[in-house]
Amino acid sequence: MKKMKGKVIALFATLAFILVFVSSINVVTLFQGSHEIKDITSPGNDILCKDCHERIYNELLPENSSIHENFNCEECHRLQKTADERTITHATSNSTGWYSGNESHACYTPRCLDCHGGTATYNPSTDRWETTYHNDTGEIKHAPVARAFNESPPEYGTDYSAHKQFVKQSSSDFDMSVGENEACIACHTNYSIEIEYSYFWNIEYTLNNWDFGNSFRYNGTRYNTSSKSESGAKHEFINTSDINCISCHKNIYDALVTGTDGGTNEDFLTHSPIEIYTSGDHMSDWDTDNPWGHYRYHYIPAPATNRAIWVNNSYCYKCHNVNKYANDNHADSTTYNLTNVTDDTNSTLVHCAEALTCQTCHGSEKTKKVKNNPDFHQHSGHTGTGFVDTIANTYARTFHGDICMGCHEAALHPSSGQCDDCHKHGRVNVYIESEPSGYAENT
Amino acid sequence: MNNLKMVFAIMAIVFLGIVVLPYSVSLFTGQHTWYELSEGYGSKCVKCHADIYGELKESANHSSLDGDIGDVSGEECYVCHRANESITYANASTDTGGQQAHAASTIGCGYCHLNKTVADLYDAPLAGGFGLVSGLSDDTGANASHYTFVTQSRDANILQNESESCVACHTTTIVKINFNVTTEATIEVNNSYTETESYWNITSITPSNYTNYTEVK
């Protein structure tokens, strides 16, 4: 009886539904709301970017992004005039009428250099070189210039900028982003990067009276990967000071900090000339000063644990951006005569790092040209011979550092009895591996 | 008592017979009452599309397409849905039978907003900035972020042409977007060298480590 009653109710409900459905005179539009057009007549952007791009909106929040965190989307994506004076016309509607977009409709994809490129002028109030652009409301705004790379493509400044090739090829050879943005994003945001390097495995040479003869050889290929692993967000911008050289150049860091275990003998680490022993017998109690009369500039003193602390951005800048290092370390500027050293380099012409060799600072005409160590006056070394210049002029720049380090990291050199071979006669057999190993033998 | 009931029942049946029997009942009431089409089509559209009528009343645009500002009568419907000049619609006034469409045709936003000639007729704003407006030489769309969205909408075949993308932004339609974005790039850097020359060369930049997320507008 109960079952029957239920069936009757279900039957009536079905009939009622069919009746309501059939008697309805309306059909339903495919997309609800598709005929309700948004009002876009205000002077600003009435279609909120955040509605579809909330994730990016969140990336730009101050807790996530150190730069641009006070920008709205339109500041970049609807800017009206770039720093190199290109006009971007977007579709817009305001009290004076509607305007059809030309280069862009709602938003355009900017090159970073649209704001950070072009001509720069010095602004005393902010103490920085700035470019000028017109934002989404037409307001004149200023941005810090991306030095060197702001110069008109395809030049991007001088070849001394270590990352010029990266920027240049990002623009010309790859289309993952517009313009050269791949390069900008790689360093200046939390987008993750994995860099797979390939370069030579080792070099070897026999020096005889400061002459290589035909002995120079390079061998093998080293594959090395550095990973800059971050949140992956391209709209999380990081402070320039927080860009970590080591993230992308871990092989150099490893060479400096770990290298190859030298056991009880001297450590042999490429990029880090011989460590200084401040105690011990005559032969190992090396000076903490140097032939130029000041404390050694880019040496890392023992103990070895110092390396992990000392090797940081500042250490990189000591060589790769002397101008910045001098500005950041005024005390050192006096000690090391960094004004002149800066002039010896091209660090004022580069973006963040200079592609250099030992010759850049230690060539024959340079402030820190090679000098004989007065403590070892009987050993003339290659003082004043232009030996460094010869290396620079003869061999590919990629080998210069290791050619020098083949001797200057000391490595497995004899502990006694053969000093003159190397330090006077320039007579040595060198085998040295590239970073991160840095393993070297000089016998 | 039973007899009295029986009398009433018979009277009721007789009464119904008197009323109903001379007529046959039409399946749909009113189906033989014909509209005078020369009075306009609008109200007829609303009869079936009350939901769109409701949206249009709330809409910032298109609610006065018929020239009657301040009142949505339904006449606005055919300004768009009978606008296509390549279509012959049924038209009682000219005694024309429809060919490609009878009462109305579906239409893409671009019919008016990506065609300067048509836009000028209706004083419609052009959707420039995608490089798609015919008759607008300055429309390069060289930097449009949503260019791919617009052009690939043409392949979606839900609405006409690129209208899916227009509706997504310009109307109150709810949009759910499943993004699949890269969070990492793999960069291959090769040091090319001989004994006397060397240079660094980027051999590839490949986006990788994709992640999915959903945005709902």
Contacts between the chains, C-beta under 8 A, distances in Angstrom:
chain1	res1	chain2	res2	distance
A	25	B	47	6.0
A	25	B	48	6.1
A	25	B	50	7.6
A	26	B	48	6.2
A	26	B	49	6.9
A	26	B	50	4.9
A	26	B	51	6.0
A	27	B	48	5.2
A	27	B	49	6.4
A	28	B	51	6.1
A	29	B	49	7.0
A	29	B	51	5.7
A	29	B	52	5.2
A	29	B	55	7.6
A	30	B	158	7.1
A	30	B	159	7.1
A	31	B	159	7.6
A	31	B	167	5.9
A	31	B	171	7.6
A	31	B	173	4.5
A	32	B	51	7.4
A	32	B	55	7.9
A	32	B	173	6.4
A	32	B	174	7.2
A	33	B	55	6.2
A	33	B	171	5.4
A	33	B	172	3.8
A	33	B	173	4.1
A	33	B	174	6.8
A	34	B	55	7.5
A	34	B	159	7.9
A	34	B	167	4.7
A	34	B	171	5.0
A	34	B	173	4.9
A	35	B	52	4.8
A	35	B	55	4.1
A	35	B	56	5.3
A	35	B	59	6.3
A	35	B	62	7.2
A	35	B	171	7.0
A	36	B	55	4.0
A	36	B	56	7.3
A	36	B	58	5.2
A	36	B	59	4.6
A	36	B	171	5.6
A	36	B	172	4.5
A	37	B	59	4.6
A	37	B	60	5.4
A	37	B	61	4.0
A	37	B	62	5.6
A	37	B	170	5.7
A	37	B	171	5.7
A	38	B	60	6.0
A	38	B	169	8.0
A	38	B	170	5.7
A	38	B	171	6.5
A	38	B	172	6.8
A	39	B	60	3.4
A	39	B	61	7.5
A	40	B	60	7.5
A	40	B	170	7.5
A	41	B	60	7.4
A	47	B	169	5.3
A	47	B	170	7.1
A	51	B	215	7.9
A	51	B	217	4.2
A	52	B	168	7.7
A	52	B	169	7.7
A	52	B	175	6.8
A	52	B	177	5.8
A	52	B	215	5.3
A	52	B	217	5.1
A	53	B	215	6.7
A	54	B	215	5.8
A	55	B	179	7.4
A	55	B	213	5.8
A	55	B	215	6.7
A	77	B	145	6.7
A	88	B	143	6.4
A	89	B	128	7.8
A	89	B	129	7.4
A	89	B	138	7.5
A	90	B	129	6.2
A	91	B	125	7.7
A	91	B	127	6.5
A	91	B	128	5.7
A	91	B	129	5.1
A	93	B	125	6.6
A	98	B	125	4.0
A	100	B	125	6.8
A	100	B	126	4.0
A	100	B	127	7.2
A	100	B	128	3.1
A	100	B	129	7.1
A	100	B	133	6.8
A	100	B	136	6.3
A	100	B	139	6.7
A	101	B	127	7.8
A	101	B	128	4.2
A	101	B	129	2.6
A	101	B	130	7.8
A	101	B	139	7.3
A	101	B	141	7.9
A	101	B	144	7.6
A	102	B	128	5.9
A	102	B	129	6.3
A	102	B	138	4.5
A	102	B	139	5.7
A	102	B	140	5.9
A	102	B	141	8.0
A	103	B	129	6.6
A	103	B	140	5.6
A	103	B	141	6.9
A	103	B	142	4.9
A	103	B	143	4.7
A	103	B	144	7.3
A	104	B	129	4.6
A	104	B	141	7.2
A	104	B	142	8.0
A	104	B	143	5.0
A	104	B	144	4.8
A	104	B	145	7.1
A	105	B	127	6.2
A	105	B	128	6.6
A	105	B	129	3.2
A	105	B	130	5.4
A	105	B	141	7.3
A	105	B	144	5.3
A	105	B	146	6.5
A	105	B	150	7.9
A	106	B	129	7.4
A	106	B	144	7.9
A	106	B	145	7.4
A	106	B	146	6.1
A	106	B	169	6.7
A	107	B	144	7.7
A	107	B	145	4.6
A	107	B	146	7.0
A	108	B	129	7.9
A	108	B	143	3.7
A	108	B	144	6.2
A	108	B	145	5.9
A	109	B	143	5.7
A	109	B	144	7.8
A	109	B	145	4.7
A	110	B	143	7.5
A	165	B	199	7.2
A	165	B	200	5.3
A	165	B	201	7.1
A	165	B	202	6.8
A	166	B	202	6.1
A	169	B	201	7.6
A	169	B	202	4.4
A	170	B	202	7.5
A	170	B	205	7.1
A	173	B	202	6.8
A	174	B	202	7.4
A	174	B	204	7.8
A	174	B	205	4.5
A	176	B	182	8.0
A	176	B	185	6.5
A	176	B	205	5.4
A	176	B	206	7.9
A	176	B	207	5.5
A	178	B	143	7.5
A	182	B	185	6.9
A	182	B	205	5.5
A	186	B	185	7.1
A	186	B	187	7.3
A	191	B	183	6.9
A	191	B	184	7.1
A	191	B	185	7.1
A	192	B	183	5.8
A	192	B	184	3.7
A	192	B	185	7.6
A	192	B	209	6.6
A	193	B	184	6.7
A	193	B	185	5.8
A	193	B	187	6.3
A	194	B	184	6.3
A	194	B	185	7.4
A	194	B	186	4.8
A	194	B	187	7.1
A	194	B	208	7.6
A	195	B	186	7.9
A	195	B	187	4.9
A	195	B	188	8.0
A	195	B	189	5.8
A	196	B	186	6.6
A	196	B	187	7.0
A	196	B	188	4.9
A	196	B	189	6.9
A	197	B	189	5.0
A	197	B	190	7.8
A	197	B	191	7.3
A	198	B	188	7.7
A	198	B	189	7.4
A	198	B	190	4.9
A	198	B	191	6.6
A	199	B	190	7.7
A	199	B	191	3.8
A	199	B	193	7.8
A	200	B	191	7.1
A	200	B	193	6.5
A	216	B	195	6.4
A	218	B	193	7.1
A	218	B	195	7.0
A	229	B	184	7.9
A	231	B	183	7.5
A	232	B	182	7.8
A	232	B	183	2.4
A	232	B	184	6.0
A	232	B	209	6.6
A	232	B	211	6.9
A	233	B	183	7.3
A	394	B	196	7.1
A	395	B	195	6.4
A	395	B	196	6.5
A	396	B	193	5.0
A	396	B	194	6.3
A	396	B	195	6.3
A	396	B	196	5.6
A	396	B	197	5.1
A	396	B	198	3.7
A	397	B	198	5.7
A	398	B	191	5.7
A	398	B	193	5.2
A	398	B	198	3.7
A	399	B	193	7.6
A	399	B	195	8.0
A	399	B	198	7.4
